[in-house]
């Protein structure tokens, strides 16, 4: 199809998105919606409100700063800084943390909560594009950080002995 048109498609996550194409080049796409009707409503809103919408133009450095601030796939810069070898080390340390939690004297509820969070982080570490924000969020939970602090303290003591 040549020219310009809107289309609705289902993305890899199973969400519906609307996009605008000009000469088969994607000009923009909407966020994901749970149903097709919402994507159709997005198109109607763009058609209705687009002609009177304010235009804001930003220079390239400003756009780069904005994109860096909102990039959810690499919000910390870790994705570029962590090599596959370092990711393997992180995975090994996460496995060791899980074992330390399992072997701890904490009550069952605390251990279960911490184990489930660490297990979820381990699953995410296997993703092709590791979602570091989620991994950090899981490992930054108070239950898990208490075990991390204890483990670091033990490693420090053992290192001094």
C-alpha positions in Angstrom: 0.0 0.0 0.0 1.6 3.3 -1.1 0.8 6.8 0.2 -0.2 7.4 3.8 -2.4 5.4 6.1 -3.1 4.3 9.6 -2.9 0.6 10.5 -3.6 -1.4 13.6 -1.4 -4.4 14.5 -0.7 -6.7 17.4 2.8 -6.4 18.9 5.0 -9.2 20.3 3.4 -8.6 23.8 0.0 -9.2 22.4 -1.1 -5.6 22.6 -2.8 -3.6 19.9 -1.0 -0.6 18.5 -1.9 2.0 15.9 0.7 3.4 13.6 0.9 5.9 10.8 2.8 5.0 7.7 3.9 7.2 4.7 5.2 5.3 1.7 5.5 2.2 3.9 7.7 4.0 6.3 6.5 4.1 9.9 6.2 7.7 10.9 4.9 7.0 14.5 3.2 4.4 16.6 1.0 4.5 19.6 1.4 2.9 23.0 0.1 -0.7 23.4 -3.6 -1.2 24.1 -5.3 -4.3 25.5 -8.0 -4.3 22.9 -8.4 -3.3 19.2 -11.2 -0.7 20.0 -8.8 1.3 22.1 -6.3 1.4 19.2 -9.1 2.6 16.8 -10.0 5.3 19.3 -6.4 6.5 19.3 -6.5 6.9 15.6 -9.8 8.8 15.8 -8.4 11.1 18.4 -5.3 11.8 16.3 -7.4 12.5 13.2 -9.8 14.8 15.2 -7.3 16.6 17.5 -4.1 16.4 15.4 -4.7 19.3 13.1 -5.2 21.8 16.0 -2.5 20.3 18.2 0.5 22.5 19.3 3.7 21.8 17.5 6.8 21.6 19.7 10.2 21.3 18.0 13.3 20.2 19.9 16.9 20.3 18.9 18.9 17.1 18.5 20.8 17.3 21.8 17.6 18.0 23.8 15.9 15.0 22.1 18.9 12.8 22.9 18.8 13.9 26.6 15.0 13.2 26.7 15.4 9.8 25.1 18.2 8.8 27.5 16.1 9.8 30.4 13.1 7.7 29.3 14.8 4.7 27.8 13.2 1.9 29.8 15.3 -0.8 28.3 18.6 0.6 29.5 17.6 3.2 32.1 20.8 2.8 34.1 23.3 2.4 31.3 24.0 -1.1 32.6 23.0 -2.8 29.3 26.0 -1.2 27.6 28.4 -1.5 30.5 27.8 -5.2 31.3 29.5 -7.7 29.1 28.2 -11.2 28.8 31.0 -12.4 31.1 30.0 -9.9 33.8 26.3 -11.0 33.4 27.4 -14.5 34.1 29.2 -13.4 37.3 26.0 -11.5 38.3 24.0 -14.7 37.7 26.4 -16.7 39.8 26.3 -14.2 42.6 22.5 -14.2 42.4 22.5 -18.0 42.6 24.8 -17.8 45.7 22.4 -15.3 47.3 19.5 -17.7 46.7 21.3 -20.5 48.3 22.2 -18.3 51.3 18.6 -17.3 51.7 17.5 -21.0 51.6 20.1 -22.0 54.2 19.4 -19.0 56.5 17.6 -19.2 59.9 15.0 -16.6 58.9 11.4 -17.6 59.3 9.7 -19.4 56.4 7.6 -16.4 55.2 10.7 -14.2 55.0 12.7 -16.8 53.2 9.9 -17.6 50.8 9.4 -13.9 49.9 13.1 -13.3 49.4 13.6 -16.6 47.4 10.7 -15.7 45.0 12.1 -12.3 44.3 15.6 -13.6 43.7 14.2 -16.5 41.5 12.3 -13.9 39.5 15.5 -11.9 39.0 17.3 -15.0 37.9 14.6 -15.6 35.2 15.0 -12.0 34.0 18.8 -12.4 33.9 18.3 -15.0 31.2 16.4 -12.6 28.9 18.2 -11.6 25.7 17.8 -7.9 26.6 18.0 -8.0 30.4 15.4 -5.6 31.9 17.8 -4.2 34.5 15.2 -1.9 36.1 13.1 -4.9 37.1 16.1 -6.9 38.2 17.3 -4.0 40.4 13.7 -3.5 41.7 13.5 -7.2 42.7 16.9 -7.3 44.4 16.3 -3.9 46.1 13.4 -5.1 48.1 14.0 -4.8 51.9 13.7 -8.6 52.4 16.4 -9.3 49.8 18.6 -6.4 50.8 18.7 -7.7 54.4 20.1 -11.0 53.1 22.5 -9.2 50.8 23.8 -7.1 53.7 24.3 -10.3 55.8 26.0 -12.1 53.0 28.4 -9.2 52.3 29.2 -8.9 56.0 30.0 -12.6 56.1 32.2 -12.4 53.0 34.0 -9.4 54.6 34.6 -11.3 57.8 35.8 -14.4 56.0 38.1 -12.2 53.9 39.7 -10.7 56.9 40.3 -14.0 58.6 
